[in-house]
Amino acid sequence: MRKTKAHALRPPGRREGASAAVRLVIAQERQVWKAAQERNAEEFSKLVPADAVMIFQSGIVRQPEYLATMKARVVTHSGISKMQGFMPNASTVILIYQTARKGSYAGREFPSTPVIESTTWIKRGGRWVAILNQETPVSR
C-alpha cells in the first residue's frame, strides 16, 4: 500500500482545527482497509458500524452483510493515492481518494478498473465511524 500525504480540503472560512480531525480519520480509513485485507471482522466493526452502507460496483452492501461475507472476500493488494478530506461541519469528515485493488469475492476477481473512493465519517459517541463508502470506476 502506497503512503500518501494527508491533504485537507478546506472550504473558504474553515478553521485549521479541522486538519487534525481529517488526519485522524485518514489513519482510520487505512485501518478499515487493513481490517478488510486481514478479514478482521472485530476491527472492521469498530470502525464501520452496523448501520453503515457500502456502494460497490457490484451493488449496495450493508455492514452486517459485508461481515457475513468477509471470509469469501480476498483483498491481495490495495494501492491508495491522492487521499484528501474536508469537514462540511464539526461532526463530519468526507474523504476522497483513488485506489486500485486486486482480489476476489467468492472466487471471482474484482474488476481491475481503478476507482475513486468516497467515505463519509461521522463523530458518534465521541469517536469517528465510517457510515457511507462509495466507489466510482474511472477510465485509465
C-alpha positions in Angstrom: 0.0 0.0 0.0 1.5 3.4 -1.0 1.6 6.0 1.7 0.5 9.5 0.7 0.4 12.8 2.5 -2.8 13.7 4.2 -4.4 16.6 2.5 -7.2 18.6 4.0 -9.5 20.3 1.5 -10.6 23.4 3.3 -13.7 25.3 2.1 -13.3 29.1 2.5 -13.6 30.2 6.1 -12.9 26.8 7.7 -10.6 26.7 10.7 -7.2 24.9 10.9 -8.5 22.6 13.7 -10.3 20.6 11.0 -6.9 19.3 9.8 -6.3 17.2 12.9 -9.7 15.5 12.6 -9.1 14.8 8.9 -5.6 13.3 9.6 -7.1 11.1 12.3 -9.9 9.9 10.0 -7.4 9.2 7.2 -5.5 7.0 9.6 -8.7 5.2 10.5 -9.6 4.8 6.8 -6.3 3.0 6.3 -7.2 0.8 9.3 -10.5 -0.2 7.7 -8.6 -1.3 4.6 -6.2 -3.3 6.7 -9.0 -4.9 8.6 -10.7 -5.8 5.3 -7.5 -7.2 3.9 -6.8 -9.3 7.0 -10.5 -10.3 7.2 -10.6 -8.9 10.8 -14.3 -8.6 11.4 -13.8 -7.3 15.0 -11.6 -4.4 14.0 -13.7 -3.6 10.9 -16.8 -3.4 13.2 -15.1 -0.9 15.5 -14.6 1.5 12.6 -17.6 0.6 10.4 -20.9 0.4 12.5 -23.9 -1.9 11.8 -25.8 0.9 10.1 -23.1 1.6 7.6 -23.6 1.2 3.8 -21.0 0.4 1.1 -21.8 1.1 -2.5 -19.6 -1.2 -4.6 -19.6 -1.8 -8.4 -21.4 -5.0 -7.6 -24.2 -3.3 -5.6 -25.2 -2.0 -2.2 -23.9 -3.8 0.8 -24.7 -3.1 4.4 -22.2 -3.7 7.2 -23.8 -6.9 8.6 -23.9 -8.4 5.1 -20.2 -7.4 4.5 -19.2 -9.1 7.7 -21.1 -12.2 6.9 -19.3 -12.5 3.5 -15.9 -11.3 4.7 -14.3 -14.7 4.5 -15.3 -15.1 0.9 -13.6 -11.8 0.0 -9.8 -11.8 -0.6 -8.0 -8.4 -0.9 -4.5 -9.1 -2.1 -3.4 -5.5 -2.9 -4.8 -2.1 -2.4 -2.9 0.9 -3.5 -4.3 4.2 -2.1 -3.3 7.5 -3.5 -4.3 11.2 -3.6 -6.3 10.9 -0.3 -7.8 14.2 0.9 -10.6 15.2 3.1 -12.7 18.0 4.3 -15.2 18.8 7.1 -18.5 20.2 6.0 -19.4 20.5 9.7 -17.8 19.7 13.1 -19.0 16.1 13.2 -18.5 15.0 9.6 -15.4 14.2 7.6 -15.6 13.3 3.9 -12.6 11.5 2.4 -11.9 11.2 -1.3 -9.1 9.1 -2.8 -8.1 6.8 -5.6 -7.5 3.1 -5.2 -6.5 0.2 -7.3 -7.2 -3.1 -5.6 -6.7 -6.7 -6.5 -8.6 -9.6 -5.1 -11.7 -11.7 -5.4 -15.1 -12.4 -4.0 -16.4 -15.9 -3.9 -13.7 -16.9 -6.4 -14.5 -14.1 -8.9 -11.8 -11.5 -9.4 -12.7 -7.9 -8.7 -13.0 -5.6 -11.7 -9.5 -4.2 -12.4 -10.7 -0.7 -13.1 -9.2 1.9 -10.8 -11.9 3.6 -8.6 -12.4 6.9 -6.9 -13.5 6.2 -3.3 -15.5 8.5 -1.1 -16.1 7.7 2.6 -18.2 9.7 5.0 -17.2 9.6 8.6 -19.3 11.0 11.5 -18.4 11.6 15.1 -20.7 9.4 17.2 -20.4 8.8 20.9 -17.1 10.7 21.0 -15.4 8.6 18.2 -15.3 8.7 14.4 -17.1 5.9 12.5 -17.4 5.3 8.7 -21.1 5.3 7.7 -21.0 5.5 3.9 -18.5 4.4 1.3 -18.9 4.6 -2.4 -16.6 3.6 -5.2 -16.8 5.0 -8.7 -14.9 3.4 -11.6 -12.6 5.7 -13.6 -11.1 5.2 -17.0 -7.4 4.7 -17.3 
